[in-house]
Amino acid sequence: MKKYVSLVVAILVLIAIVFGLNKKDSYDPSAFMVSDVQNNIEKLSAPAFEGRKTGTIGNENAVDFVTAQLESLGLPIYRQTFKALVPETETESFFSYKTSSGSDEWIDLKPHEDYKFSSWGPGGSLYYEGEAIFADNNVYKLDPTWMAGKVVVTEATPFIGESLNTIIDAGAVGALYYTSTYMDNSETFLKQKTLELGSKLGTNFGLGFISRETYVSLKALARENIIKSKTVLPTGTIHGVIDKIKIDQSIEFNSVSTENIYAVLSPKIDQDKLLSEEAFKALINSEDVLIIAANIDHVGRLDDENYFPGALSNASGVAVLVELAKNMTKQKNTDQTVIFAIVNAGETDQQGVQALTNLFKGREEHVQVINLFALGSKADEPLYVSGSNVKSSIAKSKFSRIAEDLGINVTVIRQQTATDYIYQSQGISAVSIFHNSGVINTLEDNASMISDVNLSKDILLLQSYIKAHVYSINPWQALQKNEKYLLIGVIVYLLAMYLLEVFRNQNTFIEKLYFSTPIQLIKKAGSLLTPVSILLLLIFITKLPRDLDVAIVGGKVDTNFSFYLTLKNAIYFIDNLFKNGIDNFDFIANAFKNSTFLFILASLVAIVLGTIKGMFDAYSDKENSDVRSFISLTALSVPDILWILFSNILIIKIASYVEIPILRHLIFPLITLAIMPTIYVSRISYLAFVKEKTQPYYYALKSRGFSKFRIYCNHLLVPVLENVLTSMLGLASVMISNMIIVEYLFDYKGLANFVLIADKSKDEVTFISLIAAISVLYIAFTSIIRLSISLTTSRQKGGGKRV
C-alpha cells in the first residue's frame, strides 16, 4: 500500500512542479500608460493651478483634482487637515542701486535672475534705502560699527561658517551674499525659488543672494569709497561703502490650513468610502503599511504675470503615484495594505511629511515609505535612490538589483534628502526616488522637461519593486521554455528512477527492466547530476547580492535576496558562458596544472611519509611505540592554521636571509599543505598496522620464520594502504580548503589563489571557471584514490594472498 502511495505522491509532485513552473504572475509591471502620466503632469503644471503653493486656491484645486482621480478608482480616502507655516513672497520685489556717488542713474535688478531673498532661518522682510557696506570675502576683519544698521555685501555662504552670525551680531539689517565657489552653480541657485523655513528665529533680517555680475558691479562702486582697515587684508580684498541702494522685499509668514490626502488599498476595508480619522487610524494600527508618497505643493508665483510650473517638482511624482494606484487597483487584493499619500507643505520644510509621520506614532516598525520626486527628467542624470536610515538599506539594495536587471541607470547615495531626514527622525524606514535637475524650482520647470523614455523607465522600476514587495512572484518565470522542459525532464528522470527502485520487486518485468543494460547506463549517466548540480549551485551562490542583508522589521523578515533575480542572473551567466566560452582558458589551464601538481605531490608526500611514520611507530613491540604514537596524536591535535602560520613565519625568516625562488614558490607551500595529512595518515597507518598484527595470518607468517620487515612490507602494507587511501578520500576536501590558504599566503600561481583574486575583482566568469576547475581536481583526485583502493582490494581477493 505504501508503494502505491509513493506512486500517487510522485505523480502529484510532478503535476505541482509543472503547474508551478508555468504559473503566471498576478501583477504585470509593464501595464501602464505614459501618456496618462504626461497628461496629468501637464495639467498640474498648468497656469490654472498657479504653482500649487500650500494655502492657495491653486493648491486646493490641485489637491481636489488628484483626489477625484483616486476616488474614481474606488479607493477609500482619508483627508488629514493640519496647520502649516508658509512664507508669503508673491508681493512685488524691488532692488536697485545708484551707478555712482556723483550720478542720479539707478540700475534696477530682476528677481530670480540678478538676486533673490530667502525665508530660511533669520530671513525676513527688508525695506531699506541708504548706504551698503561692501565686506568682500572677509567680514571678520571689518569694524562691526560700519555694519550697524546697514546692508552688508559679502562673498561667502550663510550656510557654512560664522559670517552670517557676525553680520547679525554687528547690528546689520540685511546681508547680500555672492556664493561664488561656496555653492555649486550659483546662477542656477538664484533662479530657484524656495520656501524653506529652516530654524526659524522670528527675526526680521534681510537674507539675500546676488549674481556674480551684480557682485562685481557693487565691488566697483565700493572702490570709490574705500574703508581703511586696521588690519592687513588678504590680497585683492577690499572694504568699502556703496553710496546708495534701495530694497523693498516683503516676506510674511502665514499659518494656513491645508490637507494631506491618503487613498487606501486594503482588503480590510470597504471600497468607495470616505474614511474618518478613527477608521483610518484603526486600520494603520493593525496592519503593515507600504506608503507611496509624493508632495503635491510647489512654490507658487513669481509675480502677477509669472508662476513656477513645478512639472518635475513635483507634478511628476504625483502623476506617477496616480498611475501606480490605477494599476494596483486592477490587481487582486493583497494582504499588504498600501496607502497612496498626496502630501502638502513639502516645500516648507516637509511639514506635510511631519503630519504624516504623526499618524504612525508607536507603529514605526510596521511602515515603509517610497517617496517619489522629480521623475522622468530629461536631464542627463541617473535616477537616485536615497534612504532615511540603516533599515532602508535593504530597500535601496532591492531597487539597485531590480534596476540592474532592467538595464536602468540607478545610483544609490548615502546622502539624505530633507524628506529622508524627517522620516529618520521619526524612526520610519523610507527611500526617496528622484532625478536631479537644474530646472527644479525654476520658471523653466515645465512639462517639456519630462522625457517619455525616462518616465517609462522610472515607472517600470517602481512597479517592478512594488511587484516584488507586495505581490507574489513566480521565480521560475526566469526560465525560458526549453529550460523549463530540461528541468521537467530531470525531475521526471529522478521520479522514474525512484519509482523503479520502489517497485522493482513487485514483478519480474519491472525487475528485468530495472537491471537491464539501458536502465543501468541511464543510472550511471545520472551520477553526473551531482557534480553538475554542485557547479550550478556555485553559480547561483555567486549571483547572490554581495551586500546580502536580512533584518527583522515589524516582526517580519525583510531581505534584499530575490530568488527570481538570482536565478535569472545565474541562467543568463550560464547561457552567456555557452555562447561565448571562456576567454582566458589558457590562464585557467595553467593554474589548474600548477594546483594539480602541488596537490598530488603533497598527497604523495603525506601518503609516503605518513605510512612510513605509522610503520615506524608500529614496528617495535616495545612500549616506546606508544610514545611515538602519542607524538603523532599531539601533532595532529594542533590546529591546521597554527601549522600554516608556523610555516609562513618560517618562510619569512628564511627569506630575510636567503632568496631562493624554489623554496618560496614550491617547497614551502608543499610542506605546509602536506603537514596535516601526513600527521593524520601516520596515525591511521599506525592503527592499521597494529590491527593487522592481531590477525591470525600475522602469527602464521611469524611462526614460519619470515622476517618482521618482510611481513610488514609484503603482507601488512597492502591492507594498511587500503585504510590510508580510504582516509585520503575524507582528507581531500580538507586539503582543498587548506590549499586556498596556502596558495594565498605564498602567492602560489594556482587555482585557489586566483579564485580569491577573481572574487575581489568581481570577475565572475573567471571565478566560476576556477571553482569548476577546483571541482574537477577534486573529482579527478578522488576517482584516482577509489581506483587505487579497488586495486589494493582486488590484490587481497586475488592471487596475492596474505599467507
Residue pairs with C-beta under 8 A, 6 or more apart in sequence:
3 502
3 503
3 506
6 498
6 499
6 502
7 499
7 502
7 503
10 495
10 498
10 499
13 495
14 491
14 492
14 495
17 488
17 491
18 488
20 474
20 476
21 476
21 479
21 484
21 487
21 488
22 484
23 474
23 476
24 474
24 477
25 467
25 471
25 472
25 473
25 474
25 477
26 331
26 332
26 471
26 472
27 328
27 331
27 463
27 466
27 467
27 470
27 471
29 460
29 463
29 464
29 466
29 467
30 460
30 463
31 327
31 330
32 323
32 327
32 456
32 459
32 460
32 463
33 323
34 452
34 455
34 456
34 459
36 323
36 326
37 316
37 319
37 320
37 322
37 323
37 376
37 455
37 459
38 319
38 447
38 450
38 452
38 455
40 66
40 69
40 315
40 318
40 319
40 322
40 323
41 311
41 315
41 316
41 319
41 376
41 447
41 450
42 311
42 447
43 49
43 65
44 52
44 62
44 65
44 66
44 296
44 310
44 311
44 315
44 318
44 319
45 309
45 310
45 311
45 315
45 445
45 446
45 447
46 309
47 307
48 58
48 61
49 58
49 59
49 61
49 62
49 65
50 56
50 57
50 58
50 300
50 301
50 307
51 58
51 298
51 299
51 300
51 301
51 307
51 308
51 309
51 310
52 58
52 59
52 62
52 296
52 297
52 298
52 300
52 310
52 315
53 59
53 86
53 195
53 297
53 298
53 299
53 300
53 301
53 347
54 84
54 86
54 256
54 258
54 297
54 344
54 345
54 347
54 348
54 352
55 84
55 86
55 254
55 256
55 257
55 258
56 300
58 300
59 258
59 296
59 297
59 344
62 296
63 259
63 261
63 296
63 342
63 344
66 261
66 296
66 318
66 322
66 342
67 77
67 79
67 261
67 263
67 342
69 322
70 77
70 261
70 263
70 322
70 325
70 340
70 342
71 77
71 263
71 272
73 263
73 325
73 326
73 329
74 271
74 272
74 329
75 263
75 264
75 265
75 271
75 325
75 329
75 340
76 263
76 264
76 269
76 270
76 271
76 272
76 273
76 274
76 275
77 261
77 262
77 263
77 264
77 274
77 275
78 261
78 262
78 264
78 274
78 275
78 276
78 277
78 279
78 280
79 259
79 260
79 261
79 262
79 274
80 259
80 260
80 261
80 262
80 277
80 355
80 356
80 359
81 257
81 258
81 259
82 257
82 258
82 259
82 260
82 345
82 351
82 352
82 355
83 255
83 256
83 257
83 258
84 255
84 256
84 257
84 258
84 344
84 345
84 348
84 351
84 352
85 197
85 200
85 253
85 254
85 255
85 348
85 351
86 195
86 253
86 254
86 255
86 256
86 345
86 348
87 119
87 195
87 197
87 251
87 252
87 253
87 254
87 348
88 250
88 251
88 252
88 253
88 254
89 117
89 119
89 193
89 195
89 249
89 250
89 251
90 300
90 301
90 302
90 303
91 250
92 248
92 303
93 111
93 117
93 248
93 249
93 250
93 303
94 108
94 246
94 247
94 248
94 249
95 108
95 109
95 111
95 114
95 115
95 208
95 245
95 246
95 247
95 248
95 249
96 106
96 107
96 108
96 109
96 245
96 246
97 106
97 107
97 109
97 132
97 217
97 218
97 221
97 242
97 244
97 245
97 246
98 104
98 105
98 106
98 107
98 221
98 243
98 244
98 245
99 105
99 106
99 107
99 221
100 221
100 224
100 243
101 221
101 224
101 225
101 243
101 244
106 246
107 217
109 115
109 210
109 214
111 302
111 303
112 190
112 191
112 192
112 193
112 302
112 442
112 443
113 190
113 191
113 211
114 190
114 210
114 211
114 213
114 214
115 176
115 190
115 208
115 209
115 210
115 211
115 214
116 190
116 193
116 208
116 209
117 123
117 126
117 206
117 207
117 208
117 209
117 249
117 251
118 194
118 196
118 207
118 208
118 209
119 194
119 195
119 196
119 197
119 251
119 253
120 194
120 196
120 197
120 198
120 207
121 158
121 164
121 198
121 199
121 200
121 201
121 207
122 164
122 168
122 201
122 203
122 205
122 207
123 205
123 206
123 207
123 251
124 203
124 204
124 205
124 206
124 207
124 251
124 253
125 204
125 206
125 249
125 250
125 251
125 252
126 151
126 173
126 174
126 204
126 205
126 206
126 208
126 247
126 248
126 249
127 247
127 248
127 249
127 250
128 151
128 173
128 174
128 206
128 245
128 246
128 247
129 244
129 245
129 246
129 247
130 150
130 151
130 244
130 245
131 150
131 241
131 242
131 243
131 244
131 245
132 150
132 151
132 152
132 153
132 176
132 218
132 241
132 242
132 245
133 142
133 146
133 147
133 150
133 151
133 152
133 153
133 172
133 227
133 239
133 240
133 241
133 242
134 152
134 153
134 154
134 218
134 219
134 221
134 222
134 238
134 239
134 240
134 241
134 242
135 142
135 147
135 152
135 153
135 154
135 167
135 239
136 154
136 155
136 219
136 222
136 233
136 237
136 238
136 239
137 154
137 155
137 156
137 180
137 234
137 237
138 233
138 234
138 237
139 147
139 152
139 154
139 156
139 163
139 166
139 167
140 162
140 163
140 166
141 229
141 231
141 233
141 239
142 227
142 229
142 239
143 227
143 230
144 166
144 169
144 170
144 171
145 170
146 227
146 239
147 167
147 170
147 171
147 172
148 170
148 171
148 172
149 171
149 172
149 173
150 172
150 173
151 172
151 173
151 174
151 175
151 176
151 206
151 245
151 247
152 167
152 170
152 172
152 174
152 175
152 176
153 175
153 176
153 178
153 210
153 215
153 218
153 222
153 242
154 163
154 167
154 175
154 176
154 177
154 178
155 177
155 178
155 180
155 215
156 163
156 177
156 179
156 180
156 182
157 163
157 177
157 179
157 182
157 183
158 164
158 175
158 177
158 207
159 183
160 182
164 175
164 207
167 175
168 175
168 203
168 205
172 205
173 205
173 206
174 205
174 206
174 207
174 208
174 247
175 205
175 206
175 207
175 208
176 208
176 209
176 210
176 218
177 207
177 208
177 209
177 210
178 186
178 209
178 210
178 211
178 212
178 214
178 215
179 186
179 189
179 209
180 186
180 212
183 189
185 438
186 209
186 211
186 212
187 211
187 212
188 438
188 442
189 209
190 209
190 210
190 211
191 442
191 443
191 444
192 440
192 441
192 442
193 299
193 300
193 302
193 308
193 441
193 442
194 299
194 347
194 441
195 299
195 300
195 347
195 348
196 347
196 348
196 349
197 253
197 348
197 349
198 349
200 253
206 247
206 249
208 247
208 249
210 218
218 242
219 238
219 240
221 240
221 242
221 243
222 238
222 239
222 240
222 241
222 242
223 238
223 240
224 240
224 243
225 240
225 241
225 242
225 243
226 238
226 239
226 240
227 239
227 240
227 241
229 239
233 239
258 297
258 344
258 345
258 352
259 344
260 341
260 342
260 343
260 344
260 352
260 355
260 356
261 341
261 342
262 275
262 280
262 339
262 340
262 341
262 342
263 325
263 339
263 340
263 342
264 275
264 280
264 283
264 337
264 338
264 339
264 340
265 325
265 328
265 329
265 333
265 337
265 338
265 339
265 340
266 283
266 287
266 333
266 337
266 338
267 333
267 334
267 335
268 283
268 286
268 287
268 337
269 275
269 279
269 283
275 283
280 359
281 359
283 337
284 337
284 339
284 359
284 360
284 363
285 363
287 337
287 366
288 336
288 337
288 366
288 367
288 554
288 556
289 337
289 338
289 339
289 360
289 363
289 366
289 367
289 368
290 336
290 337
290 338
290 339
290 368
290 369
290 370
290 466
290 469
290 470
291 338
291 339
291 341
291 356
291 367
291 368
291 369
291 370
292 321
292 324
292 325
292 338
292 339
292 340
292 341
292 369
292 370
292 372
292 466
293 321
293 340
293 341
293 342
293 343
293 353
293 356
293 369
293 370
293 371
293 372
294 314
294 317
294 318
294 320
294 321
294 341
294 342
294 343
294 371
294 372
294 373
295 314
295 317
295 318
295 343
295 344
295 346
295 347
295 352
295 353
295 373
295 419
296 314
296 318
296 342
296 343
296 344
296 346
297 344
297 345
297 346
297 347
297 352
298 308
298 309
298 310
298 313
298 314
298 315
298 347
298 441
299 308
299 310
299 347
299 441
300 307
300 308
301 307
301 308
302 308
302 443
306 443
308 441
308 442
308 443
308 445
309 315
309 443
309 445
309 446
309 447
310 441
310 445
311 445
311 446
311 447
311 448
311 449
311 450
312 374
312 375
312 376
312 377
312 435
312 437
312 439
312 440
312 445
312 449
312 450
313 373
313 374
313 440
313 441
313 445
314 346
314 372
314 373
314 374
316 372
316 373
316 374
316 375
316 376
316 377
316 450
316 455
317 371
317 372
317 373
317 374
317 375
317 434
318 342
318 372
320 372
320 375
320 376
320 455
320 458
320 459
320 462
321 340
321 342
321 372
322 340
323 459
324 340
324 459
324 462
324 463
324 466
325 340
327 463
328 338
328 466
328 470
331 471
334 470
334 471
336 469
336 470
338 470
341 356
343 352
343 353
343 356
344 351
344 352
345 351
345 352
345 355
346 352
346 353
346 419
349 418
350 418
350 419
350 422
353 419
353 422
353 423
354 422
357 422
357 423
357 426
357 428
360 366
360 367
360 426
360 428
364 426
364 427
364 428
365 427
365 553
365 554
365 555
366 554
367 428
367 429
368 395
368 428
368 429
368 430
368 469
368 553
369 388
369 423
369 428
369 429
369 430
369 431
370 395
370 430
370 431
370 433
370 462
370 465
371 417
371 419
371 420
371 423
371 430
371 431
371 432
371 433
371 434
372 433
372 434
372 462
373 417
373 419
373 432
373 433
373 434
374 434
374 435
374 436
374 437
374 440
375 383
375 433
375 434
375 435
375 454
375 455
375 458
375 459
376 435
376 450
376 451
376 452
376 454
376 455
376 458
377 435
377 436
377 437
377 449
377 450
377 451
377 454
378 449
378 450
378 451
378 454
379 435
379 436
379 437
379 438
379 439
379 449
381 435
381 436
381 437
382 409
382 410
382 411
382 435
383 403
383 408
383 409
383 410
383 411
383 433
383 434
383 435
383 454
383 457
383 458
383 461
384 410
384 411
384 412
384 413
384 432
384 433
384 434
384 435
384 436
385 396
385 399
385 400
385 410
385 411
385 412
385 413
385 431
385 432
385 433
386 396
386 412
386 413
386 414
386 415
386 416
386 417
386 420
386 431
386 432
386 434
387 393
387 395
387 396
387 416
387 420
387 429
387 430
387 431
387 432
388 416
388 420
388 421
388 423
388 424
388 428
388 429
388 430
388 431
389 423
389 424
389 427
389 429
391 429
391 551
391 553
392 420
392 429
392 430
392 431
393 547
393 549
394 549
394 551
394 558
394 559
394 560
395 429
395 431
396 412
396 431
397 412
397 545
397 547
397 549
397 560
398 465
398 468
398 469
398 560
398 562
399 410
399 412
399 431
399 433
399 461
399 465
400 410
400 412
401 545
401 560
401 562
401 565
402 461
402 464
402 465
402 468
402 562
402 565
403 409
403 410
403 461
404 410
405 565
405 568
405 569
406 457
406 460
406 461
406 464
408 457
408 458
408 460
408 461
410 461
416 424
417 432
417 434
419 430
419 432
420 430
420 432
423 429
423 430
424 430
429 553
433 458
433 461
433 462
435 454
435 458
437 445
437 449
439 445
439 449
467 473
468 562
468 564
473 562
473 564
474 564
475 562
475 563
475 564
475 567
476 484
476 567
477 564
478 564
478 565
478 567
478 568
478 571
479 487
479 567
479 571
480 571
483 571
490 529
493 522
493 526
494 526
497 522
497 523
497 526
500 510
500 513
500 514
500 519
501 514
503 510
504 510
504 511
504 514
505 511
513 519
531 775
531 779
534 775
535 771
535 772
535 775
536 570
536 574
538 768
538 771
538 772
538 775
539 570
539 573
539 574
539 768
540 566
540 567
540 570
542 570
542 573
542 764
542 767
542 768
543 566
543 567
543 569
543 570
543 573
543 764
544 561
544 566
545 560
545 561
546 762
547 560
548 559
548 560
548 561
549 559
549 560
550 557
550 558
550 559
550 561
551 557
551 558
551 559
552 558
573 764
573 765
573 768
577 765
577 768
582 588
582 765
582 769
583 765
584 766
584 769
587 766
588 751
588 766
588 769
588 770
588 773
590 749
591 749
591 750
591 751
591 753
591 754
591 770
591 773
592 751
592 773
592 776
592 777
594 748
594 749
594 750
594 751
595 739
595 743
595 750
595 751
595 752
595 773
595 774
595 777
596 777
596 780
598 666
598 669
598 670
598 673
598 739
598 743
598 748
598 750
599 673
599 735
599 736
599 739
599 777
599 781
600 781
601 670
602 670
602 673
602 674
602 677
602 735
603 674
603 677
603 728
603 735
603 781
605 670
605 674
605 678
606 674
606 677
606 678
606 680
606 681
606 728
606 731
607 681
607 724
607 725
607 728
609 674
609 678
609 681
609 682
610 677
610 678
610 679
610 680
610 681
610 682
610 684
610 685
610 724
611 681
611 682
611 685
611 717
611 720
611 721
611 724
613 632
613 678
613 681
613 682
613 685
613 686
614 632
614 681
614 682
614 683
614 684
614 685
614 686
614 687
614 688
614 689
614 720
615 685
615 686
615 689
615 712
615 717
615 720
616 628
617 625
617 628
617 629
617 632
617 682
617 686
617 689
618 625
618 685
618 686
618 689
618 690
618 693
619 625
619 689
619 708
619 712
629 683
629 686
632 679
632 682
632 683
632 686
633 683
635 679
636 679
636 680
636 683
640 675
640 676
640 734
640 738
641 741
643 672
643 675
643 676
644 672
644 738
644 741
644 742
644 745
647 668
647 671
647 672
647 675
648 672
648 745
648 746
650 668
651 663
651 664
651 668
651 746
654 663
655 664
664 746
665 746
665 747
665 748
665 749
668 746
669 742
669 743
669 746
669 748
672 738
672 742
672 745
672 746
673 735
673 738
673 739
673 742
676 731
676 734
676 735
676 738
677 728
677 731
677 734
677 735
680 727
680 731
681 724
681 727
681 728
681 731
684 723
684 724
684 727
685 720
685 723
685 724
687 723
688 719
688 720
688 723
688 724
689 712
689 716
689 720
692 698
692 716
692 719
692 720
693 716
695 802
697 715
697 802
697 803
698 711
698 715
698 716
700 803
701 711
701 715
701 802
701 803
702 708
702 711
715 802
718 792
718 795
718 796
718 800
719 792
719 796
719 802
721 792
722 789
722 792
722 793
722 796
725 785
725 788
725 789
725 792
726 789
728 785
729 782
729 785
729 786
732 778
732 781
732 782
732 785
733 778
736 752
736 774
736 777
736 778
739 750
739 752
740 752
740 753
740 755
740 756
742 748
742 752
743 750
743 751
743 752
743 753
744 752
744 753
744 756
747 753
751 770
751 773
751 774
751 777
752 774
754 766
754 770
755 767
755 770
755 771
755 774
758 764
758 766
758 767
758 770
759 767
796 802
